Amino acid sequence: TAVQRTELSVDAYDAWIKKKERLQAEKRRSEKENRMKHVLRARILTALSDRESRHNEWHKRKAAEDRMRKKEVKLASERLKKQIADQEELNQRARDENFKKWLSDAQRRERAKLKKQQEQRAAAKEAIKQIQKEKIKHAKISKRE
């Protein structure tokens, strides 16, 4: 009766204490799991962030390399264009010099030909004069006879 009620209340109190302890242990376990979840989530986010930053760095490095390669190609192209232009200029000079040489040779040959013709004309005139002198001489000789 009163003792039984007291025993029941002690049993109920013990049960209530055990339940409360169990709930507190569950709460601690849940809090610990949540902390672990937060730590894991932070680690995953950090890893993803690190991966993304490394990926971004790779892209930046690749873009910088591409820019450098483009500059190198542009410089090489400009050097090649300059070499081609210089070679064309040298070729043009050589053609000009060859043309001048050919022209001066042609002019020299033409002058030599003209000189030869003049000499031939002069020789022909001289020959004609000689022939006329001979004719006159023969004519004088035949008049005397």
FENMO-V298301 format. One record per pair of residues at least 12 apart in sequence whose C-alpha atoms are under 8 Angstrom apart, sorted by the first residue. I is the first residue (numbers start at 1). J is the second residue. Records with the same first field share a line. If there is no record, write none. Layout:
I=J / J
//
This chain:
none
//
